[in-house]
Amino acid sequence: RLRGPGEFFGTRQSGLPDLRMAKLSDVALLELARSEAEKLFQTDPNLEKTEHHPLAKELARVWPAEGGEWS
């Protein structure tokens, strides 16, 4: 069995990556997502509002080294 690339931030050392590339047809959706994310971080850069706590928790899980500061 051939080794795969593993994970960048994780501990998995083999297998196919979970990264999926966007299609060119997804450009409008990606631009909208980026715009909405920028608006969110302009109004609540530290994700302190109650409705943003689930997002803050997920970001801390995915990027724990960031220490919770996303701006």
LUMLUMSE-297194 format. One record per residue (C-alpha): z, y, x; residue in three letters. Coordinates in steps of 0.2 Angstrom, whole numbers. Example, Ala and Ser with C-alpha at 12.3 -4.5 7.8 and 13.67 -1.06 7.14 Angstrom:
REC:Z:Y:X:type
REC:39:-22:62:ALA $
REC:36:-5:68:SER $
//
This chain:
REC:Z:Y:X:type
REC:0:0:0:ARG $
REC:-5:17:7:LEU $
REC:8:31:7:ARG $
REC:5:46:-3:GLY $
REC:10:64:1:PRO $
REC:28:63:-6:GLY $
REC:36:79:-12:GLU $
REC:38:96:-5:PHE $
REC:55:100:-11:PHE $
REC:61:83:-16:GLY $
REC:66:66:-7:THR $
REC:51:56:-13:ARG $
REC:41:50:2:GLN $
REC:26:41:-6:SER $
REC:16:41:-22:GLY $
REC:4:53:-30:LEU $
REC:10:71:-32:PRO $
REC:15:78:-49:ASP $
REC:5:94:-46:LEU $
REC:-10:95:-58:ARG $
REC:-23:108:-56:MET $
REC:-29:120:-69:ALA $
REC:-46:120:-76:LYS $
REC:-57:135:-75:LEU $
REC:-56:136:-94:SER $
REC:-37:138:-93:ASP $
REC:-39:155:-84:VAL $
REC:-35:166:-100:ALA $
REC:-20:155:-103:LEU $
REC:-14:157:-85:LEU $
REC:-16:176:-85:GLU $
REC:-7:177:-102:LEU $
REC:8:166:-95:ALA $
REC:8:177:-79:ARG $
REC:8:193:-89:SER $
REC:22:187:-100:GLU $
REC:33:181:-85:ALA $
REC:31:198:-77:GLU $
REC:37:207:-93:LYS $
REC:52:195:-94:LEU $
REC:57:199:-76:PHE $
REC:54:217:-78:GLN $
REC:67:218:-93:THR $
REC:79:204:-87:ASP $
REC:76:201:-68:PRO $
REC:92:190:-66:ASN $
REC:89:181:-82:LEU $
REC:106:186:-89:GLU $
REC:102:187:-107:LYS $
REC:108:173:-117:THR $
REC:90:168:-123:GLU $
REC:85:167:-105:HIS $
REC:99:155:-99:HIS $
REC:88:139:-101:PRO $
REC:75:146:-90:LEU $
REC:87:152:-77:ALA $
REC:95:134:-77:LYS $
REC:78:126:-75:GLU $
REC:73:138:-61:LEU $
REC:89:134:-52:ALA $
REC:86:116:-54:ARG $
REC:68:117:-47:VAL $
REC:72:130:-33:TRP $
REC:90:128:-29:PRO $
REC:89:138:-13:ALA $
REC:84:154:-22:GLU $
REC:102:156:-27:GLY $
REC:98:162:-45:GLY $
REC:89:178:-40:GLU $
REC:71:177:-47:TRP $
REC:65:195:-45:SER $
//
